[in-house]
Amino acid sequence: MTGDDIIRMAREAGGYVSEMPMGDAWLFDDAALERFAALVAAAEREACAKLCDGWMHANGNDCAAAIRARGEV
């Protein structure tokens, strides 16, 4: 996940940048923070699952499916 990906997800979740005396700061209300956390977790799960896709040993496809299923809870 790149810095651009993180910034895109922060904006998508409803976060915004506020100019502060000590420097810019990202601000989120409670709901936006939860959406941001969910987006980051989903992106990380998918990145991990892609590593397992197609593995011939250790049931890679089952592993990938199990990782993806964690987001369905």
C-alpha angles and dihedrals in degrees: 000000000000129000088252089055091052093048090048091052092046091054092043089053093053101262119142139191118249123192109237130181091250094045139292117316134194113236127199133175115223095268093047091049090053091049091050092050090049092050092050092047092049092050091049092047091052092048090052093045091052089058089058098043111113097005108153094203129058092020093283095185091052089050091051091049091050092051092049091047090061088075092057095067 
